[in-house]
Amino acid sequence: MMTLETTLLLVGVGGQGTILAGKVIASWALKQGSLVKVSEVHGMSQRGGSVVTHIRIGQEIFSPLVERGGAEFIIATEKLEAWRWLPYLQQNGTLIVNEQEIYPLPVLTGARSYPHALGSRLQKSAARVLMIDALKIALRCGEPRAANMVLLGVFAKEIGAKRVDWHQALKQNIREQYLEKNILAFNAGYEQKFTI
């Protein structure tokens, strides 16, 4: 059993499974003997709006909210959301980002443009940035909605956690008919190799 103390944000847009990913992380951490506090902000999530989940894991936690500059990890299911929440990352923190771009309404209507070269801007803005085409990997696993699990696999490997413990957390939170493909997606993320 591993005891972990960390703070993280899960950020994305509605429909990308950030809330489910937060539940999986919380289940895993509780099984490891840590205390967990979670706070979700849905916004207009059902309309593709911003969704953020604050997660604090440790032995003594007083508030679920992560302060600006306080997140050891940010896991972003979409690049613009990674950019939006970047001020919450610690100076030496790790940013795990899905390369997917989902245009918000102001971009779709032409009122704004999607930020240029956002991937390279993110790479220059954090101590450690792990960019991954999680959607492409999830599609290869047969479940496009499992991009969030690909990112969780990357996170689990980063913190040195055992894969089998995460599989138990997936079983607790994912319906049986979707479980196998989500485990495949998680494993694919866990097995990714990054050159930093």
C-alpha positions in Angstrom: 0.0 0.0 0.0 1.3 3.4 -0.9 0.6 6.6 0.9 0.4 9.6 -1.3 0.2 13.3 -0.6 -0.7 15.5 -3.6 -3.0 18.1 -4.9 -4.3 18.1 -8.5 -6.8 19.6 -10.8 -8.7 17.6 -13.5 -9.9 20.1 -16.1 -11.8 19.7 -19.4 -15.1 20.4 -21.0 -18.5 18.7 -20.4 -18.7 15.2 -21.8 -15.0 14.4 -21.5 -15.3 12.4 -18.3 -13.4 14.6 -15.9 -15.8 14.0 -13.1 -15.6 10.2 -13.6 -11.8 10.4 -13.7 -12.0 12.3 -10.3 -14.1 9.5 -8.8 -11.6 6.9 -10.0 -8.7 8.9 -8.4 -10.6 9.3 -5.2 -11.5 5.5 -5.0 -7.8 4.6 -5.7 -6.5 7.0 -3.0 -8.9 5.8 -0.4 -7.9 2.2 -1.0 -4.3 3.3 -0.4 -5.2 4.6 3.1 -5.1 8.3 2.2 -7.7 10.9 3.0 -9.3 12.5 0.0 -11.3 15.7 -0.5 -12.9 16.5 -3.9 -14.7 19.5 -5.1 -16.3 19.7 -8.6 -17.3 22.8 -10.5 -19.6 21.9 -13.5 -20.4 25.3 -14.9 -22.2 24.8 -18.2 -20.8 21.3 -18.5 -23.8 19.8 -20.4 -23.3 22.4 -23.1 -19.6 21.8 -23.5 -18.5 24.3 -20.9 -15.6 24.2 -18.5 -15.5 21.5 -15.9 -12.9 21.4 -13.1 -12.4 18.9 -10.2 -10.1 19.9 -7.3 -8.6 16.8 -5.6 -6.5 16.9 -2.4 -5.0 13.6 -1.2 -3.0 13.2 2.1 -3.1 12.4 5.8 -4.5 15.7 7.0 -6.7 17.8 4.7 -8.8 20.8 5.7 -10.2 22.1 2.4 -10.9 20.4 -0.9 -10.0 23.5 -2.9 -6.6 23.8 -4.6 -5.2 27.3 -4.4 -3.5 29.1 -7.3 0.0 27.8 -7.6 -0.9 24.8 -5.4 -1.5 21.9 -7.8 1.3 19.4 -8.1 -0.5 18.0 -11.1 -3.0 19.3 -13.7 -4.6 16.7 -15.8 -6.3 18.3 -18.8 -8.6 16.6 -21.3 -8.4 19.6 -23.6 -5.6 22.0 -24.4 -7.4 25.3 -23.9 -8.6 24.2 -20.5 -5.0 23.3 -19.6 -4.0 26.9 -20.6 -6.9 28.4 -18.6 -6.0 26.6 -15.4 -2.2 26.8 -15.7 -1.9 29.5 -13.0 -3.0 26.8 -10.5 0.0 24.6 -11.2 3.0 24.7 -8.8 6.2 26.1 -10.2 7.7 22.6 -10.3 4.4 20.8 -11.2 3.5 18.4 -13.9 1.0 19.1 -16.6 -0.6 16.1 -18.3 -2.5 17.2 -21.5 -4.6 15.6 -24.1 -3.8 17.2 -27.4 -7.4 17.4 -28.4 -8.9 20.8 -29.3 -12.6 21.4 -28.6 -13.7 24.9 -29.8 -15.8 26.8 -27.2 -18.8 28.7 -28.4 -17.0 32.1 -28.9 -14.6 30.4 -31.3 -17.4 28.5 -33.1 -19.3 31.8 -33.6 -16.2 33.6 -34.9 -16.2 36.1 -32.0 -12.8 34.7 -30.8 -10.1 32.6 -32.3 -8.5 29.5 -30.7 -5.1 30.4 -29.3 -2.3 29.9 -31.9 0.4 27.2 -31.2 -1.1 26.4 -27.8 0.8 23.1 -27.5 4.2 24.7 -27.8 3.1 27.5 -25.5 2.1 25.0 -22.9 5.4 23.1 -23.2 7.2 26.4 -22.3 5.0 27.2 -19.4 5.5 24.4 -16.9 8.4 22.5 -15.5 7.1 19.1 -16.8 4.6 18.8 -19.6 3.4 15.4 -20.9 1.4 15.9 -24.1 -0.4 12.9 -25.5 -3.0 12.2 -28.1 -5.3 10.5 -25.7 -8.3 10.5 -28.0 -6.3 8.7 -30.7 -5.2 6.1 -28.2 -8.7 5.7 -26.8 -10.0 5.1 -30.4 -7.4 2.4 -30.9 -8.8 0.8 -27.7 -12.3 0.9 -29.1 -13.7 3.5 -26.8 -13.4 7.2 -27.8 -14.9 8.3 -24.4 -11.9 6.6 -22.6 -9.4 9.4 -23.4 -9.8 10.4 -19.7 -8.6 6.9 -18.7 -5.5 7.2 -21.0 -4.6 10.4 -19.0 -5.2 8.6 -15.7 -2.8 5.9 -16.8 -0.1 8.5 -17.5 -0.8 10.0 -14.0 -0.6 6.6 -12.3 2.8 5.9 -13.9 4.1 9.4 -12.9 3.3 8.8 -9.2 4.7 5.3 -9.3 1.4 3.5 -8.5 0.7 -0.1 -9.2 -1.5 -0.7 -12.2 -3.5 -3.4 -10.5 -4.6 -1.1 -7.7 -6.0 1.3 -10.3 -7.8 -1.5 -12.1 -9.8 -2.0 -8.8 -10.7 1.6 -8.8 -11.9 1.4 -12.4 -14.0 -1.6 -11.5 -15.7 0.4 -8.7 -16.7 3.3 -11.0 -17.2 2.0 -14.5 -20.1 -0.1 -15.7 -19.2 -3.7 -16.6 -20.0 -3.3 -20.3 -17.5 -0.5 -20.6 -14.8 -1.7 -18.2 -12.6 -3.8 -20.5 -12.0 -1.0 -23.0 -11.5 1.5 -20.2 -8.8 -0.7 -18.7 -7.2 -1.1 -22.1 -7.1 2.7 -22.4 -5.7 3.1 -18.9 -3.0 0.6 -19.6 -2.1 2.3 -22.9 -1.6 5.6 -21.0 0.4 3.8 -18.3 2.7 2.3 -20.9 3.5 5.6 -22.7 7.1 6.8 -22.8 7.9 10.5 -22.8 11.1 12.3 -23.7 11.3 15.5 -21.7 
